């Protein structure tokens, strides 16, 4: 037995493989996370658009109607035109920063029929949101919203 030698087989060469499946899973999770948490366009910069009438909803090429707004001379309704960054009341343009003063003065005045907000083409979502928030804080209602008629 002394002449018998034990031969060792060579150890197989270890190959390390890089698994791509977990990496792909992580990349897809990151992609979904960033898609859900990012905004491509801030909602405050979006312009407001009217929806098509109920009868035209879903039809291709259905255009939004223009609403003609008229307030009678004896009406107690206040007519405000909401534009980009300002509100026009009685022909006087006020910055949105000063709207709280206007609303508080309106709340203390005599009763009125309500406020009609007319949205111009330049009005953004944030402009309307600020005006509505000020009116809500002062507990002023009723409020109607209309789109400015095309000229």
N, CA, C and O atoms as a GROMACS GRO file, in nm:
protein
  604
    1UNK      N    1   0.079  -0.116   0.000
    1UNK     CA    2   0.000   0.000   0.000
    1UNK      C    3   0.085   0.125   0.000
    1UNK      O    4   0.038   0.233  -0.036
    2UNK      N    5   0.192   0.112   0.034
    2UNK     CA    6   0.279   0.227   0.034
    2UNK      C    7   0.306   0.275  -0.106
    2UNK      O    8   0.333   0.393  -0.131
    3UNK      N    9   0.297   0.179  -0.198
    3UNK     CA   10   0.321   0.219  -0.336
    3UNK      C   11   0.198   0.283  -0.399
    3UNK      O   12   0.205   0.345  -0.505
    4UNK      N   13   0.090   0.265  -0.333
    4UNK     CA   14  -0.031   0.328  -0.388
    4UNK      C   15  -0.032   0.475  -0.347
    4UNK      O   16  -0.025   0.510  -0.229
    5UNK      N   17  -0.041   0.552  -0.440
    5UNK     CA   18  -0.050   0.695  -0.409
    5UNK      C   19  -0.193   0.742  -0.439
    5UNK      O   20  -0.260   0.693  -0.530
    6UNK      N   21  -0.232   0.833  -0.364
    6UNK     CA   22  -0.367   0.886  -0.381
    6UNK      C   23  -0.357   1.004  -0.476
    6UNK      O   24  -0.288   1.103  -0.452
    7UNK      N   25  -0.430   0.988  -0.581
    7UNK     CA   26  -0.430   1.097  -0.680
    7UNK      C   27  -0.548   1.190  -0.649
    7UNK      O   28  -0.662   1.148  -0.631
    8UNK      N   29  -0.515   1.313  -0.645
    8UNK     CA   30  -0.620   1.411  -0.625
    8UNK      C   31  -0.664   1.463  -0.761
    8UNK      O   32  -0.582   1.496  -0.847
    9UNK      N   33  -0.791   1.468  -0.776
    9UNK     CA   34  -0.843   1.524  -0.900
    9UNK      C   35  -0.831   1.676  -0.891
    9UNK      O   36  -0.846   1.735  -0.784
   10UNK      N   37  -0.803   1.735  -1.002
   10UNK     CA   38  -0.794   1.882  -0.996
   10UNK      C   39  -0.930   1.942  -0.963
   10UNK      O   40  -1.034   1.895  -1.010
   11UNK      N   41  -0.925   2.044  -0.883
   11UNK     CA   42  -1.050   2.110  -0.846
   11UNK      C   43  -1.104   2.184  -0.967
   11UNK      O   44  -1.029   2.250  -1.040
   12UNK      N   45  -1.233   2.174  -0.987
   12UNK     CA   46  -1.288   2.246  -1.102
   12UNK      C   47  -1.272   2.397  -1.080
   12UNK      O   48  -1.283   2.447  -0.968
   13UNK      N   49  -1.248   2.465  -1.187
   13UNK     CA   50  -1.228   2.609  -1.180
   13UNK      C   51  -1.362   2.675  -1.147
   13UNK      O   52  -1.463   2.647  -1.212
   14UNK      N   53  -1.362   2.760  -1.047
   14UNK     CA   54  -1.486   2.826  -1.007
   14UNK      C   55  -1.514   2.942  -1.101
   14UNK      O   56  -1.428   3.026  -1.128
   15UNK      N   57  -1.633   2.943  -1.148
   15UNK     CA   58  -1.674   3.053  -1.234
   15UNK      C   59  -1.781   3.132  -1.161
   15UNK      O   60  -1.884   3.080  -1.120
   16UNK      N   61  -1.752   3.257  -1.146
   16UNK     CA   62  -1.850   3.346  -1.083
   16UNK      C   63  -1.933   3.410  -1.192
   16UNK      O   64  -1.881   3.470  -1.286
   17UNK      N   65  -2.063   3.396  -1.177
   17UNK     CA   66  -2.153   3.453  -1.277
   17UNK      C   67  -2.229   3.568  -1.213
   17UNK      O   68  -2.270   3.562  -1.097
   18UNK      N   69  -2.246   3.670  -1.289
   18UNK     CA   70  -2.319   3.786  -1.244
   18UNK      C   71  -2.464   3.769  -1.288
   18UNK      O   72  -2.491   3.765  -1.408
   19UNK      N   73  -2.556   3.760  -1.193
   19UNK     CA   74  -2.696   3.740  -1.225
   19UNK      C   75  -2.760   3.876  -1.255
   19UNK      O   76  -2.754   3.968  -1.173
   20UNK      N   77  -2.820   3.888  -1.370
   20UNK     CA   78  -2.881   4.014  -1.412
   20UNK      C   79  -3.027   4.028  -1.368
   20UNK      O   80  -3.081   4.138  -1.370
   21UNK      N   81  -3.089   3.920  -1.331
   21UNK     CA   82  -3.231   3.926  -1.295
   21UNK      C   83  -3.257   4.018  -1.175
   21UNK      O   84  -3.347   4.101  -1.184
   22UNK      N   85  -3.184   4.006  -1.064
   22UNK     CA   86  -3.209   4.098  -0.953
   22UNK      C   87  -3.181   4.244  -0.991
   22UNK      O   88  -3.250   4.335  -0.945
   23UNK      N   89  -3.081   4.266  -1.074
   23UNK     CA   90  -3.050   4.401  -1.118
   23UNK      C   91  -3.166   4.458  -1.200
   23UNK      O   92  -3.203   4.574  -1.182
   24UNK      N   93  -3.221   4.379  -1.289
   24UNK     CA   94  -3.334   4.425  -1.370
   24UNK      C   95  -3.455   4.454  -1.283
   24UNK      O   96  -3.526   4.551  -1.307
   25UNK      N   97  -3.479   4.370  -1.182
   25UNK     CA   98  -3.590   4.394  -1.090
   25UNK      C   99  -3.575   4.527  -1.017
   25UNK      O  100  -3.671   4.603  -1.006
   26UNK      N  101  -3.456   4.554  -0.969
   26UNK     CA  102  -3.431   4.679  -0.898
   26UNK      C  103  -3.447   4.798  -0.991
   26UNK      O  104  -3.504   4.900  -0.952
   27UNK      N  105  -3.399   4.786  -1.114
   27UNK     CA  106  -3.410   4.896  -1.210
   27UNK      C  107  -3.557   4.926  -1.242
   27UNK      O  108  -3.595   5.042  -1.251
   28UNK      N  109  -3.638   4.823  -1.260
   28UNK     CA  110  -3.780   4.846  -1.287
   28UNK      C  111  -3.851   4.908  -1.166
   28UNK      O  112  -3.937   4.993  -1.182
   29UNK      N  113  -3.814   4.866  -1.046
   29UNK     CA  114  -3.874   4.926  -0.927
   29UNK      C  115  -3.836   5.073  -0.915
   29UNK      O  116  -3.920   5.155  -0.879
   30UNK      N  117  -3.710   5.106  -0.945
   30UNK     CA  118  -3.669   5.246  -0.942
   30UNK      C  119  -3.741   5.327  -1.050
   30UNK      O  120  -3.782   5.440  -1.025
   31UNK      N  121  -3.756   5.270  -1.168
   31UNK     CA  122  -3.826   5.338  -1.276
   31UNK      C  123  -3.969   5.369  -1.236
   31UNK      O  124  -4.017   5.481  -1.257
   32UNK      N  125  -4.038   5.272  -1.180
   32UNK     CA  126  -4.177   5.292  -1.138
   32UNK      C  127  -4.184   5.396  -1.026
   32UNK      O  128  -4.273   5.481  -1.026
   33UNK      N  129  -4.092   5.389  -0.932
   33UNK     CA  130  -4.091   5.485  -0.822
   33UNK      C  131  -4.077   5.628  -0.874
   33UNK      O  132  -4.152   5.716  -0.834
   34UNK      N  133  -3.981   5.651  -0.963
   34UNK     CA  134  -3.959   5.787  -1.013
   34UNK      C  135  -4.072   5.833  -1.104
   34UNK      O  136  -4.102   5.952  -1.110
   35UNK      N  137  -4.134   5.742  -1.176
   35UNK     CA  138  -4.248   5.781  -1.259
   35UNK      C  139  -4.366   5.826  -1.173
   35UNK      O  140  -4.437   5.919  -1.209
   36UNK      N  141  -4.386   5.760  -1.060
   36UNK     CA  142  -4.499   5.793  -0.974
   36UNK      C  143  -4.475   5.916  -0.888
   36UNK      O  144  -4.571   5.982  -0.847
   37UNK      N  145  -4.350   5.948  -0.858
   37UNK     CA  146  -4.323   6.058  -0.767
   37UNK      C  147  -4.282   6.186  -0.836
   37UNK      O  148  -4.264   6.288  -0.770
   38UNK      N  149  -4.267   6.185  -0.965
   38UNK     CA  150  -4.224   6.307  -1.034
   38UNK      C  151  -4.340   6.370  -1.111
   38UNK      O  152  -4.436   6.302  -1.147
   39UNK      N  153  -4.329   6.497  -1.134
   39UNK     CA  154  -4.426   6.571  -1.215
   39UNK      C  155  -4.353   6.625  -1.336
   39UNK      O  156  -4.252   6.694  -1.322
   40UNK      N  157  -4.403   6.594  -1.453
   40UNK     CA  158  -4.341   6.649  -1.572
   40UNK      C  159  -4.377   6.795  -1.589
   40UNK      O  160  -4.294   6.876  -1.632
   41UNK      N  161  -4.501   6.830  -1.555
   41UNK     CA  162  -4.547   6.968  -1.564
   41UNK      C  163  -4.618   6.999  -1.433
   41UNK      O  164  -4.712   6.929  -1.396
   42UNK      N  165  -4.575   7.102  -1.362
   42UNK     CA  166  -4.647   7.137  -1.240
   42UNK      C  167  -4.790   7.176  -1.272
   42UNK      O  168  -4.815   7.252  -1.367
   43UNK      N  169  -4.885   7.126  -1.194
   43UNK     CA  170  -5.026   7.152  -1.223
   43UNK      C  171  -5.057   7.300  -1.217
   43UNK      O  172  -5.152   7.346  -1.281
   44UNK      N  173  -4.980   7.377  -1.141
   44UNK     CA  174  -5.008   7.519  -1.126
   44UNK      C  175  -4.989   7.595  -1.256
   44UNK      O  176  -5.044   7.704  -1.272
   45UNK      N  177  -4.911   7.542  -1.349
   45UNK     CA  178  -4.885   7.612  -1.474
   45UNK      C  179  -4.979   7.570  -1.586
   45UNK      O  180  -4.972   7.624  -1.696
   46UNK      N  181  -5.067   7.474  -1.561
   46UNK     CA  182  -5.159   7.429  -1.664
   46UNK      C  183  -5.269   7.533  -1.684
   46UNK      O  184  -5.320   7.589  -1.587
   47UNK      N  185  -5.304   7.558  -1.809
   47UNK     CA  186  -5.415   7.648  -1.835
   47UNK      C  187  -5.544   7.569  -1.825
   47UNK      O  188  -5.547   7.449  -1.849
   48UNK      N  189  -5.650   7.638  -1.790
   48UNK     CA  190  -5.780   7.573  -1.773
   48UNK      C  191  -5.851   7.565  -1.907
   48UNK      O  192  -5.844   7.657  -1.988
   49UNK      N  193  -5.919   7.455  -1.929
   49UNK     CA  194  -5.996   7.437  -2.051
   49UNK      C  195  -6.132   7.382  -2.016
   49UNK      O  196  -6.148   7.306  -1.920
   50UNK      N  197  -6.231   7.423  -2.094
   50UNK     CA  198  -6.366   7.373  -2.071
   50UNK      C  199  -6.380   7.233  -2.126
   50UNK      O  200  -6.312   7.195  -2.222
   51UNK      N  201  -6.467   7.157  -2.066
   51UNK     CA  202  -6.497   7.023  -2.117
   51UNK      C  203  -6.603   7.035  -2.226
   51UNK      O  204  -6.682   7.129  -2.224
   52UNK      N  205  -6.605   6.942  -2.322
   52UNK     CA  206  -6.711   6.947  -2.423
   52UNK      C  207  -6.846   6.917  -2.359
   52UNK      O  208  -6.851   6.854  -2.253
   53UNK      N  209  -6.957   6.961  -2.421
   53UNK     CA  210  -7.089   6.932  -2.366
   53UNK      C  211  -7.110   6.781  -2.353
   53UNK      O  212  -7.046   6.703  -2.423
   54UNK      N  213  -7.200   6.743  -2.264
   54UNK     CA  214  -7.222   6.600  -2.236
   54UNK      C  215  -7.260   6.524  -2.362
   54UNK      O  216  -7.221   6.408  -2.375
   55UNK      N  217  -7.334   6.583  -2.452
   55UNK     CA  218  -7.376   6.515  -2.574
   55UNK      C  219  -7.261   6.492  -2.671
   55UNK      O  220  -7.267   6.402  -2.754
   56UNK      N  221  -7.156   6.574  -2.660
   56UNK     CA  222  -7.041   6.561  -2.750
   56UNK      C  223  -6.925   6.486  -2.687
   56UNK      O  224  -6.825   6.460  -2.754
   57UNK      N  225  -6.936   6.453  -2.560
   57UNK     CA  226  -6.824   6.388  -2.491
   57UNK      C  227  -6.789   6.258  -2.560
   57UNK      O  228  -6.876   6.176  -2.589
   58UNK      N  229  -6.663   6.239  -2.585
   58UNK     CA  230  -6.615   6.116  -2.646
   58UNK      C  231  -6.610   6.120  -2.797
   58UNK      O  232  -6.549   6.033  -2.858
   59UNK      N  233  -6.671   6.219  -2.859
   59UNK     CA  234  -6.665   6.228  -3.005
   59UNK      C  235  -6.535   6.292  -3.048
   59UNK      O  236  -6.487   6.387  -2.985
   60UNK      N  237  -6.479   6.241  -3.154
   60UNK     CA  238  -6.355   6.297  -3.204
   60UNK      C  239  -6.380   6.437  -3.258
   60UNK      O  240  -6.479   6.460  -3.327
   61UNK      N  241  -6.292   6.528  -3.226
   61UNK     CA  242  -6.301   6.664  -3.276
   61UNK      C  243  -6.405   6.749  -3.206
   61UNK      O  244  -6.439   6.856  -3.256
   62UNK      N  245  -6.456   6.704  -3.091
   62UNK     CA  246  -6.556   6.783  -3.020
   62UNK      C  247  -6.488   6.902  -2.956
   62UNK      O  248  -6.398   6.884  -2.873
   63UNK      N  249  -6.528   7.020  -2.993
   63UNK     CA  250  -6.467   7.142  -2.940
   63UNK      C  251  -6.542   7.188  -2.816
   63UNK      O  252  -6.662   7.166  -2.802
   64UNK      N  253  -6.470   7.253  -2.728
   64UNK     CA  254  -6.533   7.307  -2.609
   64UNK      C  255  -6.612   7.431  -2.645
   64UNK      O  256  -6.564   7.515  -2.722
   65UNK      N  257  -6.733   7.444  -2.592
   65UNK     CA  258  -6.814   7.560  -2.628
   65UNK      C  259  -6.764   7.684  -2.557
   65UNK      O  260  -6.709   7.676  -2.448
   66UNK      N  261  -6.784   7.800  -2.619
   66UNK     CA  262  -6.756   7.927  -2.554
   66UNK      C  263  -6.883   7.969  -2.481
   66UNK      O  264  -6.994   7.956  -2.533
   67UNK      N  265  -6.865   8.019  -2.361
   67UNK     CA  266  -6.978   8.060  -2.280
   67UNK      C  267  -6.985   8.211  -2.280
   67UNK      O  268  -6.889   8.276  -2.238
   68UNK      N  269  -7.093   8.266  -2.325
   68UNK     CA  270  -7.113   8.410  -2.319
   68UNK      C  271  -7.173   8.443  -2.184
   68UNK      O  272  -7.274   8.385  -2.144
   69UNK      N  273  -7.111   8.536  -2.113
   69UNK     CA  274  -7.156   8.570  -1.978
   69UNK      C  275  -7.211   8.710  -1.980
   69UNK      O  276  -7.148   8.803  -2.032
   70UNK      N  277  -7.328   8.726  -1.924
   70UNK     CA  278  -7.384   8.860  -1.911
   70UNK      C  279  -7.444   8.873  -1.773
   70UNK      O  280  -7.510   8.782  -1.724
   71UNK      N  281  -7.422   8.986  -1.712
   71UNK     CA  282  -7.479   9.015  -1.581
   71UNK      C  283  -7.567   9.137  -1.599
   71UNK      O  284  -7.523   9.238  -1.653
   72UNK      N  285  -7.689   9.127  -1.552
   72UNK     CA  286  -7.782   9.239  -1.570
   72UNK      C  287  -7.742   9.354  -1.478
   72UNK      O  288  -7.677   9.334  -1.376
   73UNK      N  289  -7.782   9.475  -1.515
   73UNK     CA  290  -7.742   9.595  -1.442
   73UNK      C  291  -7.793   9.594  -1.298
   73UNK      O  292  -7.724   9.644  -1.209
   74UNK      N  293  -7.910   9.541  -1.273
   74UNK     CA  294  -7.966   9.542  -1.138
   74UNK      C  295  -7.922   9.424  -1.054
   74UNK      O  296  -7.966   9.411  -0.939
   75UNK      N  297  -7.838   9.340  -1.106
   75UNK     CA  298  -7.798   9.219  -1.035
   75UNK      C  299  -7.702   9.251  -0.922
   75UNK      O  300  -7.622   9.344  -0.932
   76UNK      N  301  -7.711   9.174  -0.815
   76UNK     CA  302  -7.619   9.190  -0.703
   76UNK      C  303  -7.498   9.097  -0.715
   76UNK      O  304  -7.418   9.090  -0.622
   77UNK      N  305  -7.484   9.027  -0.826
   77UNK     CA  306  -7.372   8.934  -0.845
   77UNK      C  307  -7.245   9.012  -0.876
   77UNK      O  308  -7.247   9.110  -0.951
   78UNK      N  309  -7.136   8.970  -0.818
   78UNK     CA  310  -7.006   9.030  -0.845
   78UNK      C  311  -6.941   8.954  -0.959
   78UNK      O  312  -6.939   8.830  -0.958
   79UNK      N  313  -6.889   9.024  -1.056
   79UNK     CA  314  -6.826   8.963  -1.173
   79UNK      C  315  -6.675   8.980  -1.161
   79UNK      O  316  -6.624   9.092  -1.163
   80UNK      N  317  -6.604   8.869  -1.149
   80UNK     CA  318  -6.458   8.872  -1.139
   80UNK      C  319  -6.402   8.798  -1.259
   80UNK      O  320  -6.449   8.689  -1.293
   81UNK      N  321  -6.301   8.856  -1.322
   81UNK     CA  322  -6.234   8.790  -1.434
   81UNK      C  323  -6.098   8.741  -1.383
   81UNK      O  324  -6.014   8.822  -1.344
   82UNK      N  325  -6.078   8.610  -1.383
   82UNK     CA  326  -5.953   8.550  -1.336
   82UNK      C  327  -5.858   8.539  -1.453
   82UNK      O  328  -5.888   8.475  -1.554
   83UNK      N  329  -5.742   8.602  -1.439
   83UNK     CA  330  -5.638   8.598  -1.542
   83UNK      C  331  -5.511   8.543  -1.481
   83UNK      O  332  -5.509   8.505  -1.364
   84UNK      N  333  -5.406   8.538  -1.560
   84UNK     CA  334  -5.278   8.484  -1.511
   84UNK      C  335  -5.221   8.576  -1.404
   84UNK      O  336  -5.173   8.686  -1.434
   85UNK      N  337  -5.225   8.532  -1.278
   85UNK     CA  338  -5.165   8.606  -1.168
   85UNK      C  339  -5.246   8.723  -1.117
   85UNK      O  340  -5.198   8.796  -1.031
   86UNK      N  341  -5.367   8.744  -1.168
   86UNK     CA  342  -5.446   8.858  -1.122
   86UNK      C  343  -5.595   8.834  -1.140
   86UNK      O  344  -5.637   8.742  -1.210
   87UNK      N  345  -5.672   8.918  -1.075
   87UNK     CA  346  -5.818   8.915  -1.085
   87UNK      C  347  -5.863   9.056  -1.120
   87UNK      O  348  -5.820   9.153  -1.058
   88UNK      N  349  -5.949   9.067  -1.219
   88UNK     CA  350  -6.004   9.198  -1.256
   88UNK      C  351  -6.144   9.209  -1.199
   88UNK      O  352  -6.231   9.125  -1.225
   89UNK      N  353  -6.165   9.315  -1.120
   89UNK     CA  354  -6.294   9.339  -1.057
   89UNK      C  355  -6.335   9.481  -1.095
   89UNK      O  356  -6.268   9.577  -1.058
   90UNK      N  357  -6.444   9.494  -1.168
   90UNK     CA  358  -6.492   9.626  -1.208
   90UNK      C  359  -6.391   9.701  -1.293
   90UNK      O  360  -6.382   9.824  -1.285
   91UNK      N  361  -6.315   9.630  -1.374
   91UNK     CA  362  -6.216   9.694  -1.460
   91UNK      C  363  -6.083   9.721  -1.393
   91UNK      O  364  -5.991   9.769  -1.459
   92UNK      N  365  -6.072   9.692  -1.264
   92UNK     CA  366  -5.947   9.715  -1.191
   92UNK      C  367  -5.878   9.581  -1.171
   92UNK      O  368  -5.936   9.488  -1.115
   93UNK      N  369  -5.754   9.572  -1.217
   93UNK     CA  370  -5.678   9.447  -1.204
   93UNK      C  371  -5.607   9.444  -1.069
   93UNK      O  372  -5.535   9.538  -1.034
   94UNK      N  373  -5.626   9.338  -0.996
   94UNK     CA  374  -5.561   9.320  -0.866
   94UNK      C  375  -5.474   9.195  -0.871
   94UNK      O  376  -5.514   9.092  -0.926
   95UNK      N  377  -5.355   9.205  -0.814
   95UNK     CA  378  -5.268   9.088  -0.803
   95UNK      C  379  -5.332   8.988  -0.707
   95UNK      O  380  -5.408   9.026  -0.619
   96UNK      N  381  -5.299   8.861  -0.725
   96UNK     CA  382  -5.359   8.758  -0.640
   96UNK      C  383  -5.314   8.771  -0.494
   96UNK      O  384  -5.380   8.718  -0.405
   97UNK      N  385  -5.202   8.840  -0.470
   97UNK     CA  386  -5.158   8.860  -0.332
   97UNK      C  387  -5.255   8.949  -0.254
   97UNK      O  388  -5.268   8.937  -0.133
   98UNK      N  389  -5.325   9.038  -0.326
   98UNK     CA  390  -5.416   9.133  -0.261
   98UNK      C  391  -5.560   9.083  -0.256
   98UNK      O  392  -5.649   9.156  -0.212
   99UNK      N  393  -5.583   8.962  -0.300
   99UNK     CA  394  -5.721   8.914  -0.308
   99UNK      C  395  -5.783   8.892  -0.171
   99UNK      O  396  -5.905   8.905  -0.157
  100UNK      N  397  -5.703   8.859  -0.070
  100UNK     CA  398  -5.759   8.839   0.064
  100UNK      C  399  -5.821   8.968   0.117
  100UNK      O  400  -5.925   8.963   0.184
  101UNK      N  401  -5.761   9.084   0.088
  101UNK     CA  402  -5.818   9.213   0.130
  101UNK      C  403  -5.951   9.237   0.060
  101UNK      O  404  -6.047   9.283   0.122
  102UNK      N  405  -5.957   9.206  -0.069
  102UNK     CA  406  -6.080   9.224  -0.146
  102UNK      C  407  -6.189   9.133  -0.092
  102UNK      O  408  -6.304   9.176  -0.075
  103UNK      N  409  -6.155   9.010  -0.064
  103UNK     CA  410  -6.254   8.913  -0.016
  103UNK      C  411  -6.303   8.950   0.123
  103UNK      O  412  -6.423   8.939   0.151
  104UNK      N  413  -6.214   8.994   0.211
  104UNK     CA  414  -6.258   9.032   0.345
  104UNK      C  415  -6.349   9.154   0.340
  104UNK      O  416  -6.446   9.163   0.416
  105UNK      N  417  -6.319   9.249   0.251
  105UNK     CA  418  -6.407   9.365   0.234
  105UNK      C  419  -6.542   9.326   0.179
  105UNK      O  420  -6.644   9.383   0.216
  106UNK      N  421  -6.543   9.228   0.090
  106UNK     CA  422  -6.668   9.181   0.031
  106UNK      C  423  -6.753   9.107   0.134
  106UNK      O  424  -6.875   9.117   0.133
  107UNK      N  425  -6.687   9.033   0.222
  107UNK     CA  426  -6.759   8.956   0.323
  107UNK      C  427  -6.827   9.049   0.424
  107UNK      O  428  -6.932   9.014   0.478
  108UNK      N  429  -6.769   9.167   0.449
  108UNK     CA  430  -6.826   9.261   0.546
  108UNK      C  431  -6.934   9.349   0.485
  108UNK      O  432  -7.010   9.413   0.558
  109UNK      N  433  -6.942   9.354   0.351
  109UNK     CA  434  -7.040   9.440   0.286
  109UNK      C  435  -7.179   9.378   0.293
  109UNK      O  436  -7.199   9.271   0.350
  110UNK      N  437  -7.274   9.448   0.234
  110UNK     CA  438  -7.412   9.401   0.237
  110UNK      C  439  -7.427   9.273   0.155
  110UNK      O  440  -7.342   9.243   0.071
  111UNK      N  441  -7.533   9.197   0.177
  111UNK     CA  442  -7.552   9.070   0.105
  111UNK      C  443  -7.558   9.091  -0.046
  111UNK      O  444  -7.600   9.196  -0.096
  112UNK      N  445  -7.514   8.990  -0.117
  112UNK     CA  446  -7.513   8.996  -0.263
  112UNK      C  447  -7.555   8.860  -0.316
  112UNK      O  448  -7.565   8.764  -0.241
  113UNK      N  449  -7.580   8.853  -0.447
  113UNK     CA  450  -7.632   8.731  -0.508
  113UNK      C  451  -7.525   8.625  -0.528
  113UNK      O  452  -7.558   8.508  -0.551
  114UNK      N  453  -7.401   8.660  -0.518
  114UNK     CA  454  -7.293   8.563  -0.536
  114UNK      C  455  -7.181   8.621  -0.620
  114UNK      O  456  -7.180   8.740  -0.652
  115UNK      N  457  -7.088   8.536  -0.655
  115UNK     CA  458  -6.974   8.578  -0.737
  115UNK      C  459  -6.970   8.491  -0.861
  115UNK      O  460  -6.985   8.369  -0.853
  116UNK      N  461  -6.950   8.554  -0.973
  116UNK     CA  462  -6.932   8.484  -1.099
  116UNK      C  463  -6.787   8.499  -1.139
  116UNK      O  464  -6.742   8.610  -1.172
  117UNK      N  465  -6.712   8.390  -1.138
  117UNK     CA  466  -6.572   8.390  -1.179
  117UNK      C  467  -6.566   8.356  -1.327
  117UNK      O  468  -6.610   8.248  -1.368
  118UNK      N  469  -6.513   8.446  -1.406
  118UNK     CA  470  -6.498   8.424  -1.549
  118UNK      C  471  -6.350   8.396  -1.574
  118UNK      O  472  -6.265   8.480  -1.543
  119UNK      N  473  -6.320   8.280  -1.630
  119UNK     CA  474  -6.182   8.239  -1.653
  119UNK      C  475  -6.136   8.286  -1.791
  119UNK      O  476  -6.197   8.250  -1.893
  120UNK      N  477  -6.031   8.364  -1.795
  120UNK     CA  478  -5.976   8.406  -1.923
  120UNK      C  479  -5.889   8.295  -1.980
  120UNK      O  480  -5.863   8.195  -1.912
  121UNK      N  481  -5.845   8.312  -2.104
  121UNK     CA  482  -5.761   8.210  -2.167
  121UNK      C  483  -5.626   8.195  -2.097
  121UNK      O  484  -5.564   8.089  -2.104
  122UNK      N  485  -5.582   8.300  -2.029
  122UNK     CA  486  -5.451   8.295  -1.964
  122UNK      C  487  -5.458   8.240  -1.822
  122UNK      O  488  -5.354   8.220  -1.759
  123UNK      N  489  -5.578   8.216  -1.769
  123UNK     CA  490  -5.593   8.167  -1.632
  123UNK      C  491  -5.534   8.028  -1.617
  123UNK      O  492  -5.553   7.941  -1.702
  124UNK      N  493  -5.462   8.008  -1.508
  124UNK     CA  494  -5.403   7.878  -1.478
  124UNK      C  495  -5.477   7.814  -1.362
  124UNK      O  496  -5.556   7.878  -1.294
  125UNK      N  497  -5.451   7.688  -1.341
  125UNK     CA  498  -5.515   7.614  -1.233
  125UNK      C  499  -5.484   7.679  -1.098
  125UNK      O  500  -5.572   7.692  -1.013
  126UNK      N  501  -5.359   7.719  -1.079
  126UNK     CA  502  -5.319   7.779  -0.952
  126UNK      C  503  -5.392   7.911  -0.926
  126UNK      O  504  -5.428   7.940  -0.812
  127UNK      N  505  -5.416   7.990  -1.031
  127UNK     CA  506  -5.488   8.117  -1.015
  127UNK      C  507  -5.630   8.091  -0.963
  127UNK      O  508  -5.674   8.156  -0.868
  128UNK      N  509  -5.699   7.998  -1.025
  128UNK     CA  510  -5.834   7.964  -0.981
  128UNK      C  511  -5.833   7.907  -0.840
  128UNK      O  512  -5.920   7.939  -0.759
  129UNK      N  513  -5.736   7.823  -0.809
  129UNK     CA  514  -5.727   7.762  -0.676
  129UNK      C  515  -5.708   7.869  -0.569
  129UNK      O  516  -5.767   7.860  -0.461
  130UNK      N  517  -5.625   7.970  -0.596
  130UNK     CA  518  -5.602   8.076  -0.497
  130UNK      C  519  -5.728   8.159  -0.475
  130UNK      O  520  -5.760   8.193  -0.361
  131UNK      N  521  -5.799   8.191  -0.582
  131UNK     CA  522  -5.922   8.269  -0.569
  131UNK      C  523  -6.026   8.189  -0.492
  131UNK      O  524  -6.090   8.243  -0.401
  132UNK      N  525  -6.044   8.063  -0.526
  132UNK     CA  526  -6.143   7.980  -0.456
  132UNK      C  527  -6.107   7.960  -0.310
  132UNK      O  528  -6.196   7.956  -0.224
  133UNK      N  529  -5.978   7.947  -0.279
  133UNK     CA  530  -5.935   7.930  -0.141
  133UNK      C  531  -5.965   8.056  -0.060
  133UNK      O  532  -6.010   8.046   0.055
  134UNK      N  533  -5.942   8.173  -0.117
  134UNK     CA  534  -5.972   8.298  -0.047
  134UNK      C  535  -6.122   8.312  -0.021
  134UNK      O  536  -6.164   8.353   0.087
  135UNK      N  537  -6.202   8.278  -0.121
  135UNK     CA  538  -6.348   8.286  -0.104
  135UNK      C  539  -6.397   8.186   0.000
  135UNK      O  540  -6.489   8.215   0.076
  136UNK      N  541  -6.337   8.070   0.003
  136UNK     CA  542  -6.378   7.969   0.101
  136UNK      C  543  -6.341   8.012   0.243
  136UNK      O  544  -6.418   7.992   0.336
  137UNK      N  545  -6.221   8.072   0.259
  137UNK     CA  546  -6.182   8.118   0.392
  137UNK      C  547  -6.278   8.225   0.445
  137UNK      O  548  -6.306   8.231   0.564
  138UNK      N  549  -6.327   8.309   0.355
  138UNK     CA  550  -6.420   8.414   0.395
  138UNK      C  551  -6.565   8.365   0.398
  138UNK      O  552  -6.656   8.442   0.430
  139UNK      N  553  -6.586   8.238   0.365
  139UNK     CA  554  -6.718   8.175   0.365
  139UNK      C  555  -6.816   8.251   0.274
  139UNK      O  556  -6.930   8.276   0.311
  140UNK      N  557  -6.767   8.285   0.155
  140UNK     CA  558  -6.850   8.354   0.057
  140UNK      C  559  -6.904   8.251  -0.041
  140UNK      O  560  -6.829   8.172  -0.097
  141UNK      N  561  -7.036   8.253  -0.062
  141UNK     CA  562  -7.100   8.167  -0.160
  141UNK      C  563  -7.232   8.230  -0.200
  141UNK      O  564  -7.277   8.317  -0.125
  142UNK      N  565  -7.295   8.198  -0.304
  142UNK     CA  566  -7.258   8.098  -0.404
  142UNK      C  567  -7.153   8.153  -0.501
  142UNK      O  568  -7.139   8.274  -0.521
  143UNK      N  569  -7.081   8.060  -0.561
  143UNK     CA  570  -6.977   8.094  -0.657
  143UNK      C  571  -7.008   8.018  -0.785
  143UNK      O  572  -7.032   7.897  -0.783
  144UNK      N  573  -7.008   8.088  -0.897
  144UNK     CA  574  -7.025   8.026  -1.028
  144UNK      C  575  -6.899   8.049  -1.108
  144UNK      O  576  -6.832   8.151  -1.094
  145UNK      N  577  -6.867   7.953  -1.193
  145UNK     CA  578  -6.747   7.962  -1.276
  145UNK      C  579  -6.788   7.946  -1.422
  145UNK      O  580  -6.863   7.855  -1.457
  146UNK      N  581  -6.736   8.035  -1.505
  146UNK     CA  582  -6.765   8.030  -1.649
  146UNK      C  583  -6.636   8.058  -1.725
  146UNK      O  584  -6.542   8.115  -1.670
  147UNK      N  585  -6.635   8.017  -1.849
  147UNK     CA  586  -6.520   8.040  -1.937
  147UNK      C  587  -6.547   8.164  -2.020
  147UNK      O  588  -6.660   8.186  -2.064
  148UNK      N  589  -6.444   8.244  -2.042
  148UNK     CA  590  -6.458   8.365  -2.121
  148UNK      C  591  -6.490   8.330  -2.265
  148UNK      O  592  -6.430   8.239  -2.322
  149UNK      N  593  -6.583   8.401  -2.325
  149UNK     CA  594  -6.622   8.376  -2.464
  149UNK      C  595  -6.510   8.421  -2.557
  149UNK      O  596  -6.444   8.522  -2.532
  150UNK      N  597  -6.490   8.345  -2.665
  150UNK     CA  598  -6.387   8.381  -2.762
  150UNK      C  599  -6.426   8.508  -2.834
  150UNK      O  600  -6.543   8.532  -2.864
  151UNK      N  601  -6.328   8.589  -2.860
  151UNK     CA  602  -6.355   8.719  -2.924
  151UNK      C  603  -6.355   8.704  -3.074
  151UNK      O  604  -6.376   8.801  -3.146
   0.00000   0.00000   0.00000
